[in-house]
């Protein structure tokens, strides 16, 4: 296991700034601890909670930027849906996010091949019109993002030692 070090001053500042900043301090510390990005080589260096937090970061970043189509196109679908990510969120007490992932998994499985093909920017943008069934999931994520982020922050706060060591 890699030791993730969190600076007490950074945590205090982030806590004052709000839940997004608080969650981001942990994400940044974990990424710094593994060299910047999660991959097959460094994944074994992290515990389940740290990996789940990085899954949240990928899910949050991709869906807020370009929706599930972008997430799948960028190759994150297997990490989100084939790993036990939904189960991990349920264990974190975020049952609605678990449910959302399980319902959206059907679309991932149905359209995975098409959405992961190489394509031009124009062809990529056309995917959003070709697959409007993703809109419902994207809209629900955006509507619930603040609530889910608060739940992620609360879990981290209640289990800080699972995410790193405060120095």
N, CA and C atoms as an extended XYZ file, in Angstrom:
501
Properties=species:S:1:pos:R:3:atomname:S:1:resname:S:1:resid:I:1 pbc="F F F"
N         0.833       -1.190        0.000 N   UNK     1
C         0.000        0.000        0.000 CA  UNK     1
C         0.878        1.255        0.000 C   UNK     1
N         0.438        2.226       -0.731 N   UNK     2
C         1.097        3.520       -0.760 CA  UNK     2
C         0.551        4.373        0.371 C   UNK     2
N         1.427        5.076        1.047 N   UNK     3
C         0.978        5.987        2.092 CA  UNK     3
C         0.614        7.316        1.454 C   UNK     3
N        -0.619        7.704        1.638 N   UNK     4
C        -1.107        8.976        1.107 CA  UNK     4
C        -1.047        9.994        2.245 C   UNK     4
N        -0.324       11.070        2.012 N   UNK     5
C        -0.151       12.107        3.034 CA  UNK     5
C        -1.019       13.312        2.682 C   UNK     5
N        -1.797       13.718        3.671 N   UNK     6
C        -2.647       14.904        3.525 CA  UNK     6
C        -2.165       15.953        4.512 C   UNK     6
N        -1.992       17.163        4.037 N   UNK     7
C        -1.551       18.238        4.922 CA  UNK     7
C        -2.752       18.778        5.692 C   UNK     7
N        -2.584       18.883        6.998 N   UNK     8
C        -3.650       19.377        7.856 CA  UNK     8
C        -4.121       20.766        7.406 C   UNK     8
N        -3.193       21.618        7.035 N   UNK     9
C        -3.549       22.979        6.600 CA  UNK     9
C        -4.404       22.940        5.332 C   UNK     9
N        -4.065       22.027        4.414 N   UNK    10
C        -4.852       21.898        3.185 CA  UNK    10
C        -6.270       21.426        3.499 C   UNK    10
N        -6.386       20.490        4.440 N   UNK    11
C        -7.713       19.992        4.823 CA  UNK    11
C        -8.554       21.081        5.477 C   UNK    11
N        -7.945       21.846        6.347 N   UNK    12
C        -8.677       22.928        7.026 CA  UNK    12
C        -9.172       23.971        6.018 C   UNK    12
N        -8.282       24.349        5.112 N   UNK    13
C        -8.645       25.337        4.085 CA  UNK    13
C        -9.773       24.802        3.199 C   UNK    13
N        -9.645       23.556        2.781 N   UNK    14
C       -10.659       22.953        1.915 CA  UNK    14
C       -11.999       22.831        2.626 C   UNK    14
N       -11.965       22.483        3.912 N   UNK    15
C       -13.206       22.363        4.675 CA  UNK    15
C       -13.934       23.711        4.747 C   UNK    15
N       -13.167       24.789        4.835 N   UNK    16
C       -13.765       26.133        4.844 CA  UNK    16
C       -14.364       26.489        3.480 C   UNK    16
N       -13.753       25.985        2.417 N   UNK    17
C       -14.197       26.308        1.056 CA  UNK    17
C       -15.433       25.515        0.643 C   UNK    17
N       -15.672       24.375        1.268 N   UNK    18
C       -16.863       23.592        0.937 CA  UNK    18
C       -16.541       22.160        0.560 C   UNK    18
N       -17.621       21.424        0.327 N   UNK    19
C       -17.480       19.976        0.120 CA  UNK    19
C       -16.701       19.629       -1.135 C   UNK    19
N       -16.847       20.391       -2.209 N   UNK    20
C       -16.097       20.083       -3.433 CA  UNK    20
C       -14.598       20.184       -3.181 C   UNK    20
N       -14.179       21.247       -2.521 N   UNK    21
C       -12.759       21.438       -2.218 CA  UNK    21
C       -12.266       20.355       -1.264 C   UNK    21
N       -13.098       19.986       -0.291 N   UNK    22
C       -12.731       18.944        0.666 CA  UNK    22
C       -12.477       17.621       -0.054 C   UNK    22
N       -13.403       17.221       -0.913 N   UNK    23
C       -13.243       15.974       -1.672 CA  UNK    23
C       -12.014       16.065       -2.579 C   UNK    23
N       -11.825       17.209       -3.210 N   UNK    24
C       -10.704       17.376       -4.140 CA  UNK    24
C        -9.340       17.245       -3.463 C   UNK    24
N        -9.219       17.663       -2.200 N   UNK    25
C        -7.947       17.520       -1.488 CA  UNK    25
C        -7.559       16.044       -1.410 C   UNK    25
N        -8.516       15.189       -1.137 N   UNK    26
C        -8.242       13.749       -1.041 CA  UNK    26
C        -7.926       13.169       -2.409 C   UNK    26
N        -8.688       13.564       -3.419 N   UNK    27
C        -8.431       13.071       -4.782 CA  UNK    27
C        -7.024       13.460       -5.218 C   UNK    27
N        -6.669       14.718       -5.011 N   UNK    28
C        -5.338       15.192       -5.413 CA  UNK    28
C        -4.248       14.444       -4.662 C   UNK    28
N        -4.417       14.243       -3.364 N   UNK    29
C        -3.400       13.538       -2.572 CA  UNK    29
C        -3.225       12.100       -3.051 C   UNK    29
N        -4.331       11.438       -3.354 N   UNK    30
C        -4.249       10.056       -3.842 CA  UNK    30
C        -3.568       10.019       -5.207 C   UNK    30
N        -3.967       10.916       -6.095 N   UNK    31
C        -3.331       10.957       -7.415 CA  UNK    31
C        -1.837       11.255       -7.293 C   UNK    31
N        -1.482       12.210       -6.427 N   UNK    32
C        -0.064       12.523       -6.221 CA  UNK    32
C         0.690       11.301       -5.699 C   UNK    32
N         0.040       10.537       -4.841 N   UNK    33
C         0.664        9.359       -4.250 CA  UNK    33
C         0.924        8.234       -5.233 C   UNK    33
N         0.196        8.236       -6.353 N   UNK    34
C         0.380        7.165       -7.349 CA  UNK    34
C         0.966        7.679       -8.663 C   UNK    34
N         1.452        8.903       -8.649 N   UNK    35
C         2.103        9.418       -9.849 CA  UNK    35
C         1.175       10.115      -10.820 C   UNK    35
N        -0.017       10.485      -10.384 N   UNK    36
C        -0.872       11.320      -11.209 CA  UNK    36
C        -2.125       10.683      -11.752 C   UNK    36
N        -2.071        9.410      -12.094 N   UNK    37
C        -3.235        8.789      -12.711 CA  UNK    37
C        -3.322        7.313      -12.345 C   UNK    37
N        -4.526        6.865      -12.089 N   UNK    38
C        -4.752        5.460      -11.759 CA  UNK    38
C        -4.541        4.588      -12.991 C   UNK    38
N        -3.818        3.488      -12.812 N   UNK    39
C        -3.618        2.529      -13.895 CA  UNK    39
C        -3.455        1.136      -13.294 C   UNK    39
N        -3.328        0.147      -14.137 N   UNK    40
C        -3.249       -1.242      -13.675 CA  UNK    40
C        -2.035       -1.491      -12.775 C   UNK    40
N        -0.947       -0.776      -13.004 N   UNK    41
C         0.261       -0.981      -12.207 CA  UNK    41
C         0.129       -0.411      -10.800 C   UNK    41
N        -0.525        0.755      -10.665 N   UNK    42
C        -0.577        1.368       -9.337 CA  UNK    42
C        -1.879        1.082       -8.574 C   UNK    42
N        -2.861        0.515       -9.229 N   UNK    43
C        -4.117        0.210       -8.541 CA  UNK    43
C        -3.906       -0.670       -7.304 C   UNK    43
N        -3.042       -1.699       -7.364 N   UNK    44
C        -2.843       -2.528       -6.165 CA  UNK    44
C        -2.227       -1.773       -4.980 C   UNK    44
N        -1.705       -0.581       -5.228 N   UNK    45
C        -1.102        0.211       -4.153 CA  UNK    45
C        -2.144        0.943       -3.314 C   UNK    45
N        -3.400        0.931       -3.789 N   UNK    46
C        -4.476        1.654       -3.114 CA  UNK    46
C        -5.459        0.693       -2.465 C   UNK    46
N        -6.170        1.200       -1.468 N   UNK    47
C        -7.231        0.396       -0.854 CA  UNK    47
C        -8.554        0.642       -1.596 C   UNK    47
N        -9.566       -0.104       -1.232 N   UNK    48
C       -10.856       -0.029       -1.940 CA  UNK    48
C       -11.479        1.359       -1.865 C   UNK    48
N       -11.391        2.015       -0.705 N   UNK    49
C       -11.976        3.353       -0.588 CA  UNK    49
C       -11.251        4.362       -1.470 C   UNK    49
N        -9.938        4.274       -1.531 N   UNK    50
C        -9.178        5.191       -2.385 CA  UNK    50
C        -9.525        4.983       -3.863 C   UNK    50
N        -9.654        3.735       -4.272 N   UNK    51
C       -10.021        3.432       -5.665 CA  UNK    51
C       -11.439        3.926       -5.947 C   UNK    51
N       -12.343        3.723       -5.004 N   UNK    52
C       -13.719        4.186       -5.183 CA  UNK    52
C       -13.765        5.703       -5.306 C   UNK    52
N       -12.946        6.405       -4.531 N   UNK    53
C       -12.921        7.861       -4.640 CA  UNK    53
C       -12.406        8.294       -6.015 C   UNK    53
N       -11.413        7.598       -6.537 N   UNK    54
C       -10.937        7.928       -7.884 CA  UNK    54
C       -11.993        7.585       -8.926 C   UNK    54
N       -12.774        6.537       -8.696 N   UNK    55
C       -13.889        6.226       -9.599 CA  UNK    55
C       -14.908        7.369       -9.560 C   UNK    55
N       -15.195        7.885       -8.357 N   UNK    56
C       -16.098        9.029       -8.237 CA  UNK    56
C       -15.551       10.216       -9.030 C   UNK    56
N       -14.254       10.462       -8.910 N   UNK    57
C       -13.640       11.594       -9.612 CA  UNK    57
C       -13.797       11.447      -11.124 C   UNK    57
N       -13.528       10.260      -11.635 N   UNK    58
C       -13.671       10.025      -13.080 CA  UNK    58
C       -15.131       10.176      -13.489 C   UNK    58
N       -16.013        9.531      -12.763 N   UNK    59
C       -17.441        9.608      -13.063 CA  UNK    59
C       -17.914       11.060      -13.044 C   UNK    59
N       -17.586       11.761      -11.990 N   UNK    60
C       -18.012       13.152      -11.818 CA  UNK    60
C       -17.453       14.045      -12.925 C   UNK    60
N       -16.167       13.941      -13.155 N   UNK    61
C       -15.514       14.791      -14.162 CA  UNK    61
C       -16.080       14.533      -15.554 C   UNK    61
N       -16.153       13.274      -15.933 N   UNK    62
C       -16.606       12.931      -17.283 CA  UNK    62
C       -18.080       13.275      -17.504 C   UNK    62
N       -18.933       12.921      -16.552 N   UNK    63
C       -20.374       13.168      -16.748 CA  UNK    63
C       -20.668       14.665      -16.715 C   UNK    63
N       -20.029       15.402      -15.821 N   UNK    64
C       -20.281       16.842      -15.759 CA  UNK    64
C       -19.740       17.551      -16.990 C   UNK    64
N       -18.708       17.002      -17.623 N   UNK    65
C       -18.110       17.624      -18.799 CA  UNK    65
C       -18.813       17.223      -20.095 C   UNK    65
N       -19.092       15.919      -20.253 N   UNK    66
C       -19.647       15.469      -21.526 CA  UNK    66
C       -20.607       14.308      -21.427 C   UNK    66
N       -21.052       14.007      -20.226 N   UNK    67
C       -22.048       12.962      -20.062 CA  UNK    67
C       -21.483       11.559      -20.154 C   UNK    67
N       -22.384       10.610      -20.040 N   UNK    68
C       -21.989        9.197      -20.077 CA  UNK    68
C       -21.406        8.800      -21.424 C   UNK    68
N       -21.867        9.417      -22.485 N   UNK    69
C       -21.305        9.099      -23.805 CA  UNK    69
C       -19.812        9.414      -23.809 C   UNK    69
N       -19.436       10.570      -23.269 N   UNK    70
C       -18.012       10.933      -23.206 CA  UNK    70
C       -17.262        9.963      -22.304 C   UNK    70
N       -17.825        9.626      -21.154 N   UNK    71
C       -17.175        8.704      -20.229 CA  UNK    71
C       -16.880        7.371      -20.917 C   UNK    71
N       -17.869        6.845      -21.604 N   UNK    72
C       -17.707        5.559      -22.298 CA  UNK    72
C       -16.719        5.700      -23.450 C   UNK    72
N       -16.860        6.758      -24.233 N   UNK    73
C       -15.972        6.974      -25.374 CA  UNK    73
C       -14.512        7.089      -24.921 C   UNK    73
N       -14.294        7.712      -23.775 N   UNK    74
C       -12.929        7.891      -23.270 CA  UNK    74
C       -12.366        6.642      -22.601 C   UNK    74
N       -13.126        5.545      -22.636 N   UNK    75
C       -12.615        4.263      -22.179 CA  UNK    75
C       -12.796        3.957      -20.703 C   UNK    75
N       -13.591        4.747      -19.993 N   UNK    76
C       -13.775        4.532      -18.556 CA  UNK    76
C       -14.932        3.594      -18.217 C   UNK    76
N       -15.694        3.172      -19.203 N   UNK    77
C       -16.849        2.319      -18.940 CA  UNK    77
C       -16.525        1.061      -18.156 C   UNK    77
N       -15.511        0.286      -18.572 N   UNK    78
C       -15.202       -0.926      -17.821 CA  UNK    78
C       -14.829       -0.641      -16.360 C   UNK    78
N       -14.082        0.431      -16.117 N   UNK    79
C       -13.692        0.768      -14.749 CA  UNK    79
C       -14.918        1.097      -13.897 C   UNK    79
N       -15.877        1.770      -14.486 N   UNK    80
C       -17.069        2.174      -13.736 CA  UNK    80
C       -18.065        1.023      -13.602 C   UNK    80
N       -18.341        0.286      -14.688 N   UNK    81
C       -19.415       -0.706      -14.644 CA  UNK    81
C       -18.967       -2.158      -14.460 C   UNK    81
N       -17.760       -2.493      -14.845 N   UNK    82
C       -17.334       -3.883      -14.706 CA  UNK    82
C       -16.731       -4.120      -13.318 C   UNK    82
N       -16.083       -3.132      -12.765 N   UNK    83
C       -15.616       -3.206      -11.379 CA  UNK    83
C       -16.821       -3.053      -10.451 C   UNK    83
N       -16.679       -3.392       -9.173 N   UNK    84
C       -17.823       -3.278       -8.250 CA  UNK    84
C       -18.060       -1.850       -7.746 C   UNK    84
N       -17.995       -0.882       -8.647 N   UNK    85
C       -18.144        0.516       -8.255 CA  UNK    85
C       -19.510        0.799       -7.645 C   UNK    85
N       -20.565        0.300       -8.269 N   UNK    86
C       -21.901        0.579       -7.720 CA  UNK    86
C       -22.039       -0.016       -6.325 C   UNK    86
N       -21.525       -1.212       -6.132 N   UNK    87
C       -21.576       -1.850       -4.809 CA  UNK    87
C       -20.799       -1.018       -3.783 C   UNK    87
N       -19.662       -0.489       -4.194 N   UNK    88
C       -18.856        0.335       -3.285 CA  UNK    88
C       -19.635        1.582       -2.855 C   UNK    88
N       -20.318        2.210       -3.790 N   UNK    89
C       -21.112        3.397       -3.420 CA  UNK    89
C       -22.269        3.014       -2.500 C   UNK    89
N       -22.852        1.855       -2.717 N   UNK    90
C       -23.910        1.393       -1.812 CA  UNK    90
C       -23.333        1.205       -0.414 C   UNK    90
N       -22.139        0.611       -0.335 N   UNK    91
C       -21.492        0.420        0.964 CA  UNK    91
C       -21.118        1.747        1.618 C   UNK    91
N       -20.914        2.781        0.812 N   UNK    92
C       -20.645        4.114        1.336 CA  UNK    92
C       -21.937        4.787        1.812 C   UNK    92
N       -23.079        4.154        1.570 N   UNK    93
C       -24.360        4.731        1.970 CA  UNK    93
C       -24.991        5.613        0.913 C   UNK    93
N       -24.492        5.521       -0.321 N   UNK    94
C       -25.014        6.348       -1.412 CA  UNK    94
C       -25.825        5.438       -2.331 C   UNK    94
N       -26.944        4.956       -1.801 N   UNK    95
C       -27.772        3.969       -2.501 CA  UNK    95
C       -28.329        4.500       -3.819 C   UNK    95
N       -28.688        5.776       -3.863 N   UNK    96
C       -29.253        6.334       -5.097 CA  UNK    96
C       -28.222        6.377       -6.223 C   UNK    96
N       -26.970        6.648       -5.884 N   UNK    97
C       -25.917        6.631       -6.898 CA  UNK    97
C       -25.678        5.199       -7.368 C   UNK    97
N       -25.711        4.253       -6.449 N   UNK    98
C       -25.601        2.835       -6.806 CA  UNK    98
C       -26.700        2.457       -7.791 C   UNK    98
N       -27.911        2.849       -7.490 N   UNK    99
C       -29.055        2.555       -8.355 CA  UNK    99
C       -28.878        3.202       -9.730 C   UNK    99
N       -28.450        4.449       -9.744 N   UNK   100
C       -28.231        5.176      -11.000 CA  UNK   100
C       -27.203        4.438      -11.856 C   UNK   100
N       -26.118        3.994      -11.222 N   UNK   101
C       -25.091        3.253      -11.970 CA  UNK   101
C       -25.640        1.944      -12.524 C   UNK   101
N       -26.397        1.239      -11.722 N   UNK   102
C       -26.933       -0.052      -12.173 CA  UNK   102
C       -27.922        0.138      -13.322 C   UNK   102
N       -28.731        1.183      -13.263 N   UNK   103
C       -29.675        1.437      -14.363 CA  UNK   103
C       -28.933        1.880      -15.626 C   UNK   103
N       -27.908        2.701      -15.475 N   UNK   104
C       -27.170        3.196      -16.644 CA  UNK   104
C       -26.273        2.126      -17.259 C   UNK   104
N       -25.961        1.087      -16.489 N   UNK   105
C       -25.121       -0.001      -16.994 CA  UNK   105
C       -25.731       -0.669      -18.225 C   UNK   105
N       -27.042       -0.716      -18.279 N   UNK   106
C       -27.713       -1.328      -19.433 CA  UNK   106
C       -27.335       -0.606      -20.726 C   UNK   106
N       -27.266        0.719      -20.669 N   UNK   107
C       -26.884        1.483      -21.860 CA  UNK   107
C       -25.413        1.269      -22.201 C   UNK   107
N       -24.575        1.202      -21.178 N   UNK   108
C       -23.159        0.922      -21.424 CA  UNK   108
C       -23.004       -0.394      -22.174 C   UNK   108
N       -23.656       -1.420      -21.687 N   UNK   109
C       -23.541       -2.739      -22.315 CA  UNK   109
C       -24.118       -2.736      -23.726 C   UNK   109
N       -25.213       -2.038      -23.912 N   UNK   110
C       -25.891       -2.018      -25.204 CA  UNK   110
C       -25.079       -1.267      -26.272 C   UNK   110
N       -24.449       -0.155      -25.892 N   UNK   111
C       -23.805        0.722      -26.879 CA  UNK   111
C       -22.285        0.802      -26.760 C   UNK   111
N       -21.697       -0.014      -25.922 N   UNK   112
C       -20.256        0.048      -25.666 CA  UNK   112
C       -19.425        0.010      -26.945 C   UNK   112
N       -19.704       -0.954      -27.791 N   UNK   113
C       -18.896       -1.109      -29.013 CA  UNK   113
C       -18.931        0.147      -29.881 C   UNK   113
N       -20.120        0.658      -30.100 N   UNK   114
C       -20.277        1.849      -30.949 CA  UNK   114
C       -19.605        3.070      -30.322 C   UNK   114
N       -19.766        3.233      -29.028 N   UNK   115
C       -19.272        4.442      -28.363 CA  UNK   115
C       -17.766        4.439      -28.140 C   UNK   115
N       -17.120        3.288      -28.230 N   UNK   116
C       -15.674        3.253      -28.009 CA  UNK   116
C       -14.871        3.201      -29.303 C   UNK   116
N       -15.558        3.228      -30.427 N   UNK   117
C       -14.845        3.258      -31.718 CA  UNK   117
C       -14.135        4.594      -31.902 C   UNK   117
N       -13.002        4.542      -32.591 N   UNK   118
C       -12.329        5.791      -32.956 CA  UNK   118
C       -13.226        6.571      -33.887 C   UNK   118
N       -13.248        7.880      -33.702 N   UNK   119
C       -14.083        8.715      -34.566 CA  UNK   119
C       -13.552       10.143      -34.572 C   UNK   119
N       -14.009       10.890      -35.527 N   UNK   120
C       -13.646       12.300      -35.606 CA  UNK   120
C       -14.453       13.073      -34.555 C   UNK   120
N       -14.079       14.313      -34.325 N   UNK   121
C       -14.838       15.154      -33.387 CA  UNK   121
C       -16.286       15.299      -33.840 C   UNK   121
N       -16.470       15.430      -35.131 N   UNK   122
C       -17.820       15.567      -35.678 CA  UNK   122
C       -18.645       14.296      -35.439 C   UNK   122
N       -18.023       13.147      -35.682 N   UNK   123
C       -18.709       11.877      -35.439 CA  UNK   123
C       -19.014       11.691      -33.949 C   UNK   123
N       -18.079       12.119      -33.098 N   UNK   124
C       -18.306       12.035      -31.652 CA  UNK   124
C       -19.502       12.891      -31.257 C   UNK   124
N       -19.570       14.108      -31.739 N   UNK   125
C       -20.685       14.996      -31.389 CA  UNK   125
C       -22.013       14.426      -31.889 C   UNK   125
N       -21.982       13.714      -32.982 N   UNK   126
C       -23.203       13.119      -33.529 CA  UNK   126
C       -23.734       11.994      -32.629 C   UNK   126
N       -22.858       11.407      -31.818 N   UNK   127
C       -23.303       10.344      -30.912 CA  UNK   127
C       -24.361       10.829      -29.925 C   UNK   127
N       -24.278       12.098      -29.538 N   UNK   128
C       -25.233       12.645      -28.571 CA  UNK   128
C       -26.647       12.690      -29.151 C   UNK   128
N       -26.749       12.962      -30.445 N   UNK   129
C       -28.063       12.953      -31.097 CA  UNK   129
C       -28.512       11.527      -31.415 C   UNK   129
N       -27.547       10.666      -31.713 N   UNK   130
C       -27.873        9.295      -32.076 CA  UNK   130
C       -28.370        8.483      -30.872 C   UNK   130
N       -27.909        8.833      -29.681 N   UNK   131
C       -28.256        8.076      -28.472 CA  UNK   131
C       -28.859        8.983      -27.395 C   UNK   131
N       -30.049        9.505      -27.639 N   UNK   132
C       -30.656       10.435      -26.666 CA  UNK   132
C       -31.053        9.770      -25.351 C   UNK   132
N       -31.086        8.430      -25.312 N   UNK   133
C       -31.466        7.764      -24.059 CA  UNK   133
C       -30.463        8.026      -22.934 C   UNK   133
N       -29.267        8.490      -23.275 N   UNK   134
C       -28.293        8.850      -22.239 CA  UNK   134
C       -28.664       10.164      -21.548 C   UNK   134
N       -29.449       10.993      -22.219 N   UNK   135
C       -29.796       12.316      -21.670 CA  UNK   135
C       -30.454       12.229      -20.301 C   UNK   135
N       -31.335       11.274      -20.123 N   UNK   136
C       -32.030       11.119      -18.844 CA  UNK   136
C       -31.040       10.876      -17.719 C   UNK   136
N       -30.058       10.018      -17.962 N   UNK   137
C       -29.052        9.717      -16.947 CA  UNK   137
C       -28.139       10.916      -16.703 C   UNK   137
N       -27.743       11.595      -17.784 N   UNK   138
C       -26.899       12.781      -17.630 CA  UNK   138
C       -27.630       13.852      -16.827 C   UNK   138
N       -28.887       14.079      -17.165 N   UNK   139
C       -29.676       15.096      -16.451 CA  UNK   139
C       -29.837       14.745      -14.978 C   UNK   139
N       -30.104       13.466      -14.700 N   UNK   140
C       -30.265       13.049      -13.311 CA  UNK   140
C       -28.964       13.241      -12.542 C   UNK   140
N       -27.839       12.922      -13.161 N   UNK   141
C       -26.554       13.106      -12.478 CA  UNK   141
C       -26.339       14.579      -12.148 C   UNK   141
N       -26.571       15.443      -13.118 N   UNK   142
C       -26.375       16.880      -12.895 CA  UNK   142
C       -27.299       17.382      -11.777 C   UNK   142
N       -28.542       16.921      -11.788 N   UNK   143
C       -29.501       17.335      -10.765 CA  UNK   143
C       -29.100       16.844       -9.373 C   UNK   143
N       -28.492       15.683       -9.285 N   UNK   144
C       -28.171       15.074       -7.993 CA  UNK   144
C       -26.709       15.252       -7.595 C   UNK   144
N       -25.906       15.860       -8.461 N   UNK   145
C       -24.463       15.978       -8.246 CA  UNK   145
C       -24.109       16.585       -6.896 C   UNK   145
N       -24.759       17.661       -6.515 N   UNK   146
C       -24.441       18.316       -5.245 CA  UNK   146
C       -24.747       17.394       -4.057 C   UNK   146
N       -25.882       16.731       -4.122 N   UNK   147
C       -26.278       15.778       -3.070 CA  UNK   147
C       -25.276       14.627       -2.975 C   UNK   147
N       -24.913       14.063       -4.125 N   UNK   148
C       -23.986       12.935       -4.130 CA  UNK   148
C       -22.592       13.356       -3.680 C   UNK   148
N       -22.160       14.550       -4.093 N   UNK   149
C       -20.858       15.055       -3.646 CA  UNK   149
C       -20.856       15.221       -2.127 C   UNK   149
N       -21.954       15.724       -1.584 N   UNK   150
C       -22.065       15.880       -0.127 CA  UNK   150
C       -21.976       14.520        0.569 C   UNK   150
N       -22.578       13.504       -0.022 N   UNK   151
C       -22.527       12.164        0.568 CA  UNK   151
C       -21.115       11.580        0.479 C   UNK   151
N       -20.424       11.825       -0.626 N   UNK   152
C       -19.036       11.383       -0.762 CA  UNK   152
C       -18.186       12.087        0.298 C   UNK   152
N       -18.365       13.403        0.438 N   UNK   153
C       -17.605       14.170        1.433 CA  UNK   153
C       -17.878       13.666        2.846 C   UNK   153
N       -19.128       13.354        3.142 N   UNK   154
C       -19.486       12.859        4.477 CA  UNK   154
C       -18.826       11.509        4.744 C   UNK   154
N       -18.822       10.637        3.740 N   UNK   155
C       -18.169        9.332        3.912 CA  UNK   155
C       -16.678        9.520        4.178 C   UNK   155
N       -16.040       10.372        3.395 N   UNK   156
C       -14.608       10.627        3.599 CA  UNK   156
C       -14.377       11.147        5.015 C   UNK   156
N       -15.177       12.114        5.424 N   UNK   157
C       -15.017       12.727        6.741 CA  UNK   157
C       -15.160       11.699        7.865 C   UNK   157
N       -16.050       10.747        7.675 N   UNK   158
C       -16.275        9.703        8.689 CA  UNK   158
C       -15.224        8.584        8.639 C   UNK   158
N       -14.452        8.526        7.553 N   UNK   159
C       -13.474        7.447        7.375 CA  UNK   159
C       -12.123        7.985        6.875 C   UNK   159
N       -11.711        9.117        7.403 N   UNK   160
C       -10.508        9.792        6.896 CA  UNK   160
C        -9.296        8.858        6.839 C   UNK   160
N        -9.149        8.028        7.835 N   UNK   161
C        -7.974        7.136        7.874 CA  UNK   161
C        -7.938        6.159        6.697 C   UNK   161
N        -9.081        5.898        6.075 N   UNK   162
C        -9.108        5.017        4.900 CA  UNK   162
C        -8.533        5.703        3.654 C   UNK   162
N        -8.410        7.014        3.709 N   UNK   163
C        -7.998        7.771        2.529 CA  UNK   163
C        -6.578        8.303        2.615 C   UNK   163
N        -6.049        8.424        3.807 N   UNK   164
C        -4.701        8.936        3.936 CA  UNK   164
C        -4.346        9.242        5.375 C   UNK   164
N        -3.112        9.715        5.534 N   UNK   165
C        -2.580       10.090        6.834 CA  UNK   165
C        -2.447       11.597        6.874 C   UNK   165
N        -2.948       12.196        7.929 N   UNK   166
C        -2.868       13.648        8.062 CA  UNK   166
C        -1.555       14.009        8.734 C   UNK   166
N        -0.826       14.905        8.079 N   UNK   167
C         0.476       15.335        8.613 CA  UNK   167
C         0.415       16.804        8.991 C   UNK   167
